[in-house]
Amino acid sequence: MLEILKNIVLEAGELFKEGYYNNKKIEFKGAKDLVTNYDVAVENLLIEKLTQSFEGFDVIAEESKNNYETFYNSIIIDPIDGTTNFVNKVPHCAISVGIYKNKKPYLAVVYNPILDELYSAQVDKGAYCNGKRIKVSQEEDLQLSLIATGFPYTSVENKEDLDFVLKALEKILPKCQDIRRLGSASLDICMVAKGVFDAYYEINTNPWDVAAGIIILKEAGGCIFNSLGEEYNMFEDKCIVATNGKIDSLLYKELKDI
């Protein structure tokens, strides 16, 4: 089934690339939250193909009406994770599809068609990038760790969210090697899985931003928690923390009181 998923995402990747290099219709869902006609087109293609191949699975997708209460056997889709990058031709954007069976991780693909990097995982069978097995880093020192983060769109109208971003940077930046903000949660988590980043944190992500990355990271030996160090719930928790499993407690110490 993983090969079927990969082939469908690769097909959608051709439409993704068409939109990346051509003119697109852009609308705003919020002050900073963009959507293009290609977000909708890629999502529609994925839903059509995936529901044909994965019978009995419902769909939770960014540009569709979603009911999280249906989450059980679910395909969770972000057609373009990093739409702002996509619009501005920054090549850090991806298609993200996570499939959950009985509410548990099953299959995942995160594909960056612009850089032709395809991350994939099946539970208990490891994580891969372009067919090569990937593993998290072994870094144990926070001061030597490269951390990724993201800035929520809600920071425009929600001062609490803006305060979290600024306070987290103030606390963590002096105590790590550096912080990167690239603008695609799914790819950031995959880069933790690949050992490029040692950890990633962000607030106010949606299930479609992280559903696939969570599966890939766990299969690469990493850990996902909330800011209190508890098991992360992608439908309920405000903050996601993804790590190599070595610097967890050091990172939580900085985030827990923000």
N, C-alpha and C positions, 0 to 999 in steps of 0.2 A: 504493500500500500504506500510505502514511502516513495517508491519510484513513480507511482501514479501522481502523488502530490507534487513531487519535484517537476514532473513533465508539465503539469497544469500551470504551475507557477512560472516555469520557463516560457510557456506560451503567453502568459499574461505579461511577462517581461518585455516582449516585443512591442506590445501596446504602450507599456511604460516608457520605453526608449523613444518611441514615436513622439509621445507627448513631451518628453524632456527636451528634445532638440527642436521642437516646433512651437508655433504660437498656441496658446491655450486660453480658455475662458476662465477668468479668476473671479471668485466671489469671497466674501468675508462672512464666516460664521460668528466671529467676534472681532474685537479690536485688532487682534494679531493673528487670529486663527483662520488660515486660508483653506479654500477648497477649490479644485479645478474640475473641469469637465472630464479630465483623465482619471481623477480619483474615482469618480462615479463609473466611468467606462471600465476601468480595471476591476473595480469591485463587482460590477455586473457580470463580467466575464468569469471571474473566479467563482461567484455564487452558482452560475449556471453549470460550469464544469464540475465543481466539487460536489454539488448536491446530486449530480448524476452518478458520480463514482463512490460517494460515501452515503449510501442509503440509510435512513434512520437518524441522521445527524441534522440538527438545526444549525442556524447561522447567527452569529453575533458579529456585526460588521460596522465599521465606523460611520459610513454614509447612509446606513439603513436605520429604520426604526428598530430599536433593540429592547428586548425584555430579558434582563439578567436572570429572572426567575426560571427561565427555560433552560438554564445551564445544566446540562447533564451529559448527553452526547452532543458535543458542540464543536463547530468549526468557527474559530475566532479570527477575523480578517481585518488587517489594515492594508488597504490597497496601495497607499503611498505613505509610508511613515517617514516624515521629514518633508512635508509638502512645501514649506518655505524654502528649503534647499532645492527642491525640485523646480520650483518657479524661478529661482534665481540662478539655476545651473550650478549649484554646489553639489558635487557628486557623492554626498553622504545621504542617501535616501534609499528606501527599500520597500519591497513587498513582504509582508509578514503574515504567515498563516500558522496558527497553533491549533491542533486538534486534540480534544479531550474526550476520553471515553469513561463513562461512569464517574464523571467529575475529576478524573485523574489524567495526568499527562500521557499522551499517546504518540503523536507525531508532530514535527515542526519543521518549517522551512522559512528562512529569512534570506531574501535574494536582492542583492544590489545589481541591477542590470547594467548600470553605467560602468562599474568597475568589474563586472562579471564575477562577483563573489557570491557563491551560494552556500549558505550554512544550513545544515540539516541534522536532524536527530530523530531516533526512535528509542523509546524507553527501553533501557537495559542493553542497548546496542551501541552506545557511544555517540559522540558528536563529531561532525565533519565540516570542513570547508573545502569546497571543490574536490570532494572525495578523499581528502587527507585528514586523518584523525587529529583532533585538536584537544588541548588540555589547558587548564588554568595555570597561571604562574605559581611559583612556589615562594613568592616574596612574603616575609613575615614582619618586616619593619615598615611601619606606616610612613616614616620619614623618607623611605626610598620608594614609596608606592606612587604610581601614576593613577590618578582618580578621574573618572568621568562624571559629569552631572548634566542636568538640563534645567531650563528656566520655564516655569509654567506660564501659559498664556494668561492665566488668571491674575498674574502680578500687576496687570494694568488697573483692575478695579478692586483687587483684594489686597489690602496693605499687609495682612497677616502672611499671605503667601510671599509677598515681596520681602518682608522682614525675615522669613525663613531662609530665603535664598541668600540674602546679605549676611545673616548671622552664621549660616553654615559655611560660607566662603571665609568669613573672618576667623572661624574656629579651625577649619580643616586646612586651608591653604598654607599656613605657616608650618603645619605639622606633617605635610606630605611632600613628595617630590614636585608635583604640580597638579593642576586641575585643567581638564579639557571640557569644552562644551561644543559638541559637534552637531546636535540637533536632530538625532534620530535614536529614540530609546531602544528600539529593537536591535539596531546595529551596535549601539554602545554596549548592550548586554552581551552580544556575540563577541565583541572585542575583549570583554572580560573572559569569556569562554576560551578565546584564542590565546590568552596570555598577553595581549597588548596592553590592556588596562588591568590593574590589580583590583579595582572595585568601581562601582557606579552607584550613585544615589540620585533620586529625584522625587518631587512631590507632584501629586495630582495627575499621574499618568492614568490612562484608561486601559481596560483589559486588552484591547486590540493592540496597544503599544507594546505590551510586554508578554503576552501569552506564549508566543513562539520562543522568544528569547529565554524565558524561564526554563523551558524544556531543554533547550540547547545548552544552557549554562550548567544545569544539574547533570546532564550527561557528560559534560566536560570536567566534572569534579568540583564545580563551584556551589555556592550557597545563596539562597534568596531569603531575606527576612524583612520585617518592617524596622523602623528606627529604634524600637525597643528591644530588638533581638528576638522577637517572636516570629512564628511562622507567618509568612506573608499571604494575605488574601487580596487578590487583584481586583475584587469587586468592592472591598470595604476599606482597605488601609490607605491612608493618605500618602505615606512615604514608602518607597521601595528601595531596598539596599541589596545590591548584588556584589558578591565578593568571591575571591579565590579560596575562601574558607580558612585563610591564614591570618587575616587582619580584621576579622569580624568585630571582636570585642573592642579593639582600639578605635574603630570607626563609630561603633554605637555609642561609645563614651562621649564622643564629640557631638553626636546628633540627638541624643535622647532628651536633653533638657531644652532644646530650641522650641 
